[in-house]
Amino acid sequence: MRFLFKTLCFIALIISGIVGAIYIYQDEIGEYLVRELEGTYIVQDTQNIDGQIVKIEEMAESITASLPKVSDIIEIAEEASAPAPLQVKKDTVIESVLTQAGIINWTNVQRKNNSIIELKENAQLNAAASAKVNDMFTNQYFAHLSPDGTGVIELIERFSYAYIGIGENLALGNYEDDQALVQAWMDSPGHRENILNSQFKEIGVAISKGEYEGQAVWMAVQEFGRPLSDCPQPDQNLKYQIAKNQQMLDDLRIEIDKKKAQIDQLSKLNPVYNKRVLEYNAMAKLNNKLVEETQNLVEQYNNQVAAFNECIGGG
């Protein structure tokens, strides 16, 4: 049977001028008889001569390669509003009682009088303020920066307070009462600015009486904060999915390039050609679908970042 088919092929070659160009093609799959006829090819396996007309596939899918850039969140400035500590004469002896609740109350009275939203008491800021006042008495200093180099930022972060903005007011002396202490801060431009800062939303206060430089005095600490939660946070799951998709696209692009290289090595007469082109087109469609999906994710994430950045900048 095989001898008969090859004989027929020989005869076909003789009459090729009539029916079109005829080729015997052999590759790793087998031996084929290929006859070109009006832009299509009749492909016949020499071991199975049932021929079929095969349309030559084109690499119809273009590759969508580019993705929009993922926006960056504005870095929160590591700055604290810390005016020079307020101190009254230590030799002024007044028998008074100062309270945390009273200082917070009179602080909010000042804000209310200036049409500014009241501050909410925050436990973490209270803890930071308490640590600060105790440290100043223990180490006998009166400053925003401790002898060991701990500043306002380090202090606040030690108590895991996530913030957009922070500030600190300090006072030392013997004040008549809570109202008098807050008024003394209000009479100082830098301290007044912290008290009336509309971006601050939370407060922590500590007040303590102890010995400083040989005299009994009060020390007071106000910690102001604008919590990170005050601004809408970009969805980190979105960012993770974008990164995951980008890695998948990188891997897919490598495979697409390999497939393209394989196709470039093949003749269109090769019966494997159609299969490889179809594989390429399927991979290209998958790439483009994933690119489109990722573009939508990036757009969503970038919109969230823009809203967050505007919130940080605008207050």
C-alpha positions in Angstrom: 0.0 0.0 0.0 2.8 2.4 0.9 4.6 1.6 -2.3 1.4 2.2 -4.3 0.9 5.6 -2.6 4.5 6.7 -3.4 4.0 5.7 -7.0 0.9 7.8 -7.1 2.9 10.7 -5.7 5.4 10.3 -8.5 2.7 10.3 -11.0 1.2 13.4 -9.3 4.5 15.2 -9.7 4.5 14.5 -13.4 1.1 16.2 -13.7 1.8 19.0 -11.3 1.8 21.5 -14.1 -1.9 20.8 -14.4 -3.1 20.7 -10.8 -0.6 23.1 -9.1 2.6 22.8 -7.1 2.9 19.5 -5.3 5.5 18.7 -2.6 6.6 15.8 -0.5 7.3 17.1 3.0 8.8 15.2 5.8 9.3 16.4 9.4 9.5 14.9 12.9 5.8 13.8 12.8 5.8 12.0 9.5 5.8 12.3 5.7 3.3 14.4 4.0 2.1 15.2 0.5 1.2 18.8 0.2 -0.5 20.2 -2.9 -0.9 24.0 -3.3 -4.2 24.9 -4.8 -5.7 28.4 -5.0 -4.2 29.7 -1.7 -5.0 26.6 0.4 -3.2 23.4 0.9 -4.4 19.8 0.7 -2.4 18.0 3.3 -2.1 14.2 3.0 -0.3 12.0 5.4 1.5 9.4 3.4 0.4 6.8 5.8 -3.2 8.0 5.8 -4.2 9.4 2.4 -7.6 10.8 3.5 -6.9 14.4 2.6 -8.4 17.5 4.1 -8.3 21.1 3.1 -6.5 23.1 5.8 -6.8 26.9 6.1 -3.4 28.4 7.0 -3.9 30.2 10.3 -2.6 33.7 10.8 -1.1 35.2 14.0 -4.1 37.4 14.3 -3.7 38.4 18.0 -1.7 41.4 18.7 0.0 41.6 22.1 -1.1 44.3 24.5 2.1 44.9 26.4 1.9 48.1 28.4 0.3 48.6 31.8 -0.4 52.0 33.5 2.1 52.9 36.2 0.9 52.1 39.7 0.8 55.4 41.7 2.8 55.9 44.8 1.4 56.9 48.1 2.8 60.2 49.4 5.2 59.6 52.1 4.1 61.0 55.4 6.6 63.6 56.6 8.3 62.6 59.8 7.8 66.0 61.4 6.2 67.1 64.7 4.9 70.5 65.6 6.8 71.1 68.8 7.1 74.7 70.0 9.6 75.7 72.6 8.4 74.4 76.0 6.4 76.8 78.1 7.8 77.6 81.6 6.6 80.0 84.3 8.7 81.1 87.2 9.4 78.1 89.5 9.4 80.3 92.6 5.7 81.1 92.1 4.1 78.8 94.7 0.5 78.1 94.1 -1.4 75.3 95.9 -3.4 74.0 93.0 -4.7 70.7 91.5 -4.3 70.2 87.8 -6.2 67.3 86.0 -6.0 65.5 82.7 -9.7 65.8 82.2 -9.7 69.5 82.9 -6.9 70.2 80.5 -8.6 68.3 77.7 -11.9 70.0 78.4 -10.4 73.6 78.3 -8.5 72.7 75.2 -11.7 71.8 73.5 -13.4 74.9 74.8 -10.8 76.9 73.0 -11.3 74.9 69.8 -15.1 75.3 70.1 -14.8 79.0 70.5 -12.8 79.1 67.2 -15.3 76.9 65.4 -13.0 73.9 65.3 -14.1 70.4 65.9 -13.3 69.1 69.4 -10.4 66.6 69.9 -11.1 63.0 71.0 -9.1 61.5 73.8 -6.8 58.7 72.6 -5.4 56.1 74.9 -2.1 55.7 73.0 -1.5 59.4 73.0 -2.4 59.5 76.8 0.2 56.7 77.3 2.8 58.6 75.3 2.2 61.8 77.3 2.4 59.9 80.6 5.7 58.4 79.5 7.0 61.8 78.5 6.2 63.6 81.8 7.6 60.7 83.9 10.8 60.7 81.8 11.3 64.4 82.3 11.1 64.2 86.0 13.2 61.0 86.2 16.0 62.4 84.0 15.6 66.1 85.1 15.1 67.8 81.8 12.4 69.9 80.2 12.6 69.6 76.4 11.0 67.8 73.5 14.2 65.8 72.9 15.1 63.5 75.8 18.8 63.0 76.9 18.8 59.6 75.1 17.8 61.3 71.8 14.1 60.3 71.9 12.0 62.9 70.1 8.3 63.4 69.6 8.1 61.1 66.6 10.0 58.2 68.3 7.9 58.6 71.4 4.6 58.4 69.5 5.7 55.5 67.4 6.8 53.6 70.5 3.1 53.5 71.4 2.1 52.2 67.9 0.2 55.3 67.1 -0.2 55.4 63.3 -0.4 59.0 62.3 -0.5 61.6 59.5 0.4 64.5 61.7 1.5 64.9 65.3 2.3 67.8 67.7 3.4 68.2 71.3 3.0 71.0 73.9 5.0 71.1 77.1 4.5 73.2 80.2 6.3 73.6 83.5 5.3 75.6 86.5 2.7 76.2 89.2 -0.5 77.2 87.4 -3.6 78.2 89.3 -5.9 75.6 87.6 -6.5 73.8 84.3 -8.0 76.8 82.6 -5.0 79.0 83.5 -2.6 76.4 82.1 -4.5 76.1 78.8 -4.7 79.9 78.6 -1.0 80.1 79.1 -0.5 77.8 76.1 -3.0 79.9 74.1 -1.0 83.1 74.8 2.0 81.4 73.2 1.8 81.5 69.3 3.4 78.1 68.7 1.3 76.3 71.4 -1.9 78.1 70.3 -1.3 76.8 66.8 -1.2 73.2 68.0 -4.4 73.7 70.1 -6.3 75.2 67.2 -4.8 73.1 64.4 -7.9 71.7 62.6 -6.0 68.8 61.2 -5.4 67.3 64.6 -8.3 65.1 65.6 -7.1 63.3 68.8 -5.3 64.3 72.0 -3.5 62.7 74.9 -2.6 64.5 78.1 -0.5 63.8 81.2 0.0 66.1 84.2 2.2 65.4 87.2 3.7 67.2 90.1 7.3 66.4 91.2 10.7 67.9 92.0 12.6 69.6 89.2 15.8 71.4 89.9 15.1 71.3 93.7 11.6 72.7 93.6 8.1 71.2 93.5 6.5 72.0 90.2 3.9 70.8 87.8 4.8 69.4 84.3 2.1 69.0 81.7 2.3 67.3 78.3 -0.2 67.5 75.4 0.2 65.1 72.5 -1.8 65.9 69.4 -2.5 63.5 66.5 -4.2 63.1 63.2 -4.6 59.4 62.9 -3.7 57.5 59.7 -7.3 56.2 59.7 -8.5 59.8 59.1 -7.8 59.2 55.4 -9.2 56.4 53.2 -6.5 53.7 52.9 -5.7 52.2 49.5 -6.7 48.6 49.3 -3.5 46.6 49.8 -5.2 43.5 48.4 -5.6 45.3 45.1 -1.9 46.2 45.1 -1.0 42.5 45.8 -3.2 41.3 43.0 -1.7 43.8 40.6 1.8 42.6 41.5 0.7 39.0 41.1 -0.8 39.7 37.7 2.3 41.5 36.5 4.4 38.5 37.4 2.0 36.3 35.5 2.2 38.6 32.5 6.0 38.5 32.6 6.0 34.7 32.7 3.4 34.6 29.9 5.3 37.0 27.7 8.4 34.6 27.9 6.2 31.7 26.7 4.7 33.8 23.9 8.1 34.9 22.7 9.2 31.2 22.7 6.1 30.3 20.7 6.7 33.1 18.2 10.3 31.9 17.7 9.0 28.4 17.0 6.5 29.7 14.4 9.2 31.7 12.7 11.2 28.6 12.2 8.3 26.7 10.5 7.2 26.8 6.9 3.6 27.4 6.3 3.6 24.1 4.5 4.5 22.4 7.7 1.4 20.6 9.1 2.5 21.7 12.6 2.3 25.4 11.6 -1.4 25.7 12.1 -1.2 24.1 15.6 1.5 26.4 16.7 -0.3 29.5 15.4 -3.5 28.5 17.2 -1.5 28.0 20.4 0.1 31.4 19.9 -3.2 33.1 19.4 -4.7 31.5 22.5 -1.8 32.7 24.6 -2.1 36.2 23.1 -5.8 36.3 24.0 -5.0 35.2 27.5 -2.3 37.9 27.7 -4.6 40.6 26.5 -7.4 39.6 28.8 -5.0 39.6 31.8 -3.7 43.0 30.7 -7.2 44.4 30.5 -8.1 43.0 34.0 -4.8 44.4 35.4 -5.4 47.8 33.8 -8.8 48.0 35.6 -7.2 47.0 38.9 -4.4 49.6 38.5 -7.1 52.3 37.7 -9.0 51.4 40.9 -5.9 51.4 43.0 -4.6 54.6 41.5 -7.9 56.3 42.2 -7.7 55.2 45.8 -4.1 56.5 46.1 -5.1 59.8 44.6 -7.9 60.1 47.2 -5.5 59.2 50.0 -2.9 61.7 48.8 -5.4 64.4 48.5 -6.7 63.7 52.0 -3.2 63.9 53.4 -2.4 67.1 51.6 -5.8 68.8 52.1 -6.6 67.8 55.6 
